[in-house]
Amino acid sequence: MNNGNQNINNSNQGSLLNANNRNYPLFGIAISGILLTTVYTAVLASQLMATKNKVNYLYYNEKFRNK
C-alpha cells in the first residue's frame, strides 16, 4: 500500500506548476518577484525616456530660439 502512495508522490515532484505540490513553496514568490521586477523596470524606463525627451526639448528650444 505504501508503494502506491510513494508513486503518486513521486509523480507530483516533477511538476513545478502543480498547485498541490508542497515541494516548491517559493516558486510562486519567485514568479511574482520576476513579474514585479519586470513591471518596475518598464516603469523606470518610461520615466527615463520622458525625462530625456523633456531635457532634449528644453536644450534644443533654448539653443535654436536664441539664434
C-alpha positions as CSV (number, residue, x, y, z in Angstrom):
1,M,0.0,0.0,0.0
2,N,2.8,2.4,0.7
3,N,4.3,1.7,-2.7
4,G,1.2,3.1,-4.4
5,N,1.3,6.3,-2.3
6,Q,5.0,6.8,-3.0
7,N,4.5,6.5,-6.7
8,I,1.8,9.2,-6.6
9,N,4.1,11.5,-4.5
10,N,7.0,10.9,-6.9
11,S,4.9,11.7,-9.9
12,N,3.9,15.1,-8.4
13,Q,7.5,16.1,-7.6
14,G,8.4,16.7,-11.2
15,S,5.7,19.2,-11.9
16,L,6.7,22.8,-11.0
17,L,3.3,24.2,-12.0
18,N,1.3,21.8,-9.9
19,A,-0.7,23.9,-7.3
20,N,-0.9,21.0,-4.9
21,N,2.9,20.4,-4.9
22,R,4.4,21.3,-1.5
23,N,8.0,20.8,-2.5
24,Y,8.2,24.2,-4.2
25,P,6.7,26.7,-1.7
26,L,8.9,29.6,-3.1
27,F,8.0,29.0,-6.7
28,G,5.0,31.4,-6.7
29,I,7.0,34.0,-4.8
30,A,9.8,33.8,-7.3
31,I,7.5,34.2,-10.3
32,S,5.8,37.1,-8.6
33,G,9.2,38.7,-7.9
34,I,10.2,38.3,-11.6
35,L,6.9,39.8,-12.7
36,L,7.1,42.8,-10.3
37,T,10.7,43.4,-11.3
38,T,9.8,43.4,-15.0
39,V,6.9,45.9,-14.4
40,Y,9.1,48.1,-12.2
41,T,11.9,48.2,-14.8
42,A,9.4,49.1,-17.5
43,V,8.0,52.0,-15.4
44,L,11.5,53.3,-14.7
45,A,12.5,53.1,-18.4
46,S,9.4,55.0,-19.4
47,Q,10.1,57.7,-16.8
48,L,13.7,57.9,-18.0
49,M,12.6,58.4,-21.6
50,A,10.1,61.0,-20.6
51,T,12.8,62.9,-18.8
52,K,15.2,62.6,-21.7
53,N,12.5,64.0,-24.1
54,K,11.9,67.0,-21.8
55,V,15.6,67.7,-21.5
56,N,16.1,67.4,-25.2
57,Y,13.2,69.8,-25.8
58,L,14.5,72.4,-23.4
59,Y,18.0,72.1,-24.7
60,Y,17.1,72.4,-28.4
61,N,14.4,75.0,-27.7
62,E,16.9,77.2,-25.9
63,K,19.7,76.6,-28.4
64,F,17.8,77.4,-31.6
65,R,15.5,80.1,-30.2
66,N,18.3,82.5,-29.5
67,K,19.8,82.3,-33.0
